């Protein structure tokens, strides 16, 4: 506005018109600049995302140094080296290094979500329709991300487990224990980690039949195929329905 006023004054001099015809600029150089709330939110979200990203990078470098120190071969006899290794491993567990390593991707994902949120806030005054498109994509992606992290809590065979799954399981377990709706194990993280092992033990007979069927179909060695057939013959009787279901192409089993 000040530049426009300056150009208008120059034109009055060139045209010989009175200077009073040039309107004054409403800008007040002595007034304090107050940014809008939208600008504050956009810059705040972007800076938060930047800080989280750099924090993740810094922690990743530190963790790499910790692992390098852990893997460094100590001096001494084999007995002393084994003691040193176990001492370092116990320190990793005591100081929750594995938890910190697992949370690094979660922090990076949170930084990305905050950046997307700042992008949506930035686009709202410029193009509302585009901000709705970006916001819808962001909500859909992170809804799928959260759902995929929660699925392993209820389905032990689901491979989508992340460190966020452990946190979600602990929160859900605490909620149910607080509401006294269901008795959950006290060690929630251990229960989630062992859920897959418990499911494997519960389905061990069926998994054995499926493994033998996979070996029979994946191998072209007649010797291995004969071993698989002999192994199927040695399965317990409760496995017969599963054998009949899986080995449909082998009529004599």
SVG drawing of the C-alpha trace seen along z (x, -y; Angstrom):
<svg xmlns="http://www.w3.org/2000/svg" viewBox="-18 -21 60 116">
<polyline fill="none" stroke="black" stroke-width="0.4" points="0.0,0.0 2.9,-2.3 4.4,-1.6 1.0,-2.3 0.9,-5.6 4.4,-6.5 3.6,-5.7 0.5,-7.7 2.5,-10.7 4.9,-10.4 2.0,-10.3 0.6,-13.6 4.0,-15.3 4.1,-14.0 0.5,-15.0 0.6,-18.3 -2.4,-17.3 -2.8,-18.5 -1.1,-16.3 -4.2,-16.3 -6.0,-14.0 -3.7,-11.1 -5.4,-9.1 -3.3,-8.3 -2.2,-4.8 -4.0,-3.2 -0.8,-1.5 0.6,-2.5 4.3,-1.8 4.2,-2.3 1.4,0.3 2.3,3.6 2.1,6.6 -0.4,9.2 -0.5,12.4 -3.8,14.1 -4.8,17.2 -4.6,19.3 -1.0,18.2 0.0,19.0 -1.5,22.5 0.1,23.2 3.6,22.2 3.1,23.9 2.1,27.2 4.9,27.1 7.5,26.2 6.2,29.0 6.5,31.5 10.0,30.2 11.1,30.6 9.7,34.1 11.4,35.1 14.8,33.8 14.3,35.4 13.7,38.7 16.8,38.3 18.9,37.4 17.5,40.4 18.2,42.7 21.9,41.6 22.1,42.1 20.6,45.5 23.0,46.5 25.9,45.5 24.4,47.5 24.1,50.6 27.7,50.1 28.9,50.1 26.8,53.1 28.1,55.1 31.7,54.1 33.7,57.2 35.2,56.9 38.6,58.3 39.2,61.2 38.3,64.9 35.2,66.3 33.7,66.6 34.4,62.9 33.0,61.9 29.8,63.8 29.4,62.1 30.0,58.7 27.5,59.4 24.9,60.4 25.6,57.4 25.1,55.1 21.9,56.9 20.5,56.6 21.3,52.9 19.3,52.6 16.3,54.2 16.6,52.2 16.8,48.9 14.0,49.7 16.2,49.2 14.1,51.6 11.0,49.5 12.7,46.3 13.8,47.9 10.2,49.1 8.8,45.7 11.0,43.9 8.8,44.8 5.7,43.8 7.1,40.3 8.0,40.0 4.5,40.9 3.1,38.4 5.3,35.7 4.0,36.6 0.4,36.4 1.0,33.0 2.6,31.7 -0.5,32.9 -2.7,31.1 -0.7,27.9 -1.1,28.3 -4.9,28.5 -5.0,25.4 -2.8,23.6 -5.1,24.5 -8.4,23.6 -8.2,19.8 -6.7,20.4 -8.9,23.2 -11.5,24.9 -12.2,27.7 -8.5,28.7 -8.2,28.6 -11.1,31.0 -9.5,33.4 -6.2,33.3 -7.9,33.6 -10.0,36.5 -7.0,38.4 -5.1,37.7 -8.0,38.9 -8.5,42.0 -4.7,42.9 -4.3,42.4 -7.6,44.2 -6.3,47.2 -3.0,46.8 -4.6,46.8 -6.9,49.7 -4.0,51.8 -2.2,51.2 -5.1,52.3 -6.0,55.4 -3.2,57.5 -4.7,57.0 -7.8,59.0 -6.3,61.2 -3.0,62.9 -2.2,63.9 -2.5,60.4 1.0,59.3 0.3,55.5 1.8,55.2 3.7,52.1 5.0,50.5 1.7,48.6 -0.1,52.0 1.7,52.5 0.6,49.1 -3.0,49.6 -3.1,53.0 -1.9,51.5 -4.5,48.7 -7.3,51.1 -6.2,53.5 -6.1,50.7 -9.6,49.5 -11.1,53.0 -9.4,53.5 -10.6,50.1 -14.2,50.9 -13.9,54.4 -15.5,55.7 -12.9,58.3 -9.9,59.6 -6.8,59.0 -3.2,60.1 -1.3,57.8 1.7,57.8 0.0,56.4 3.0,56.1 4.1,59.6 0.6,61.0 0.5,59.3 4.0,60.5 3.0,64.1 -0.4,64.0 1.1,65.3 2.9,68.1 -0.3,69.1 -2.2,69.1 0.5,71.3 0.2,73.8 -3.5,73.9 -3.4,74.6 -0.3,76.8 -2.0,79.8 -3.5,77.9 -0.3,75.9 1.6,79.2 -0.7,80.5 -0.5,77.2 3.3,77.2 3.5,80.7 1.1,79.8 3.2,76.8 6.4,78.9 4.8,81.4 3.5,78.8 6.7,76.7 9.3,79.5 9.8,81.5 12.3,83.9 10.7,87.4 12.6,88.2 11.1,85.3 7.6,86.1 8.0,89.6 9.1,88.3 6.0,86.0 3.7,88.8 5.3,91.0 5.0,88.0 1.3,87.6 0.8,91.3 2.3,90.7 0.0,87.8 -2.4,88.3 -6.0,89.3 -7.5,85.9 -5.6,84.5 -7.4,86.7 -10.2,84.2 -7.6,81.5 -5.6,84.0 -8.6,84.9 -9.4,81.2 -5.9,80.1 -4.5,83.2 -7.5,83.4 -5.2,84.1 -3.6,87.2 -6.3,89.8 -4.5,92.6 -3.8,90.5"/>
</svg>
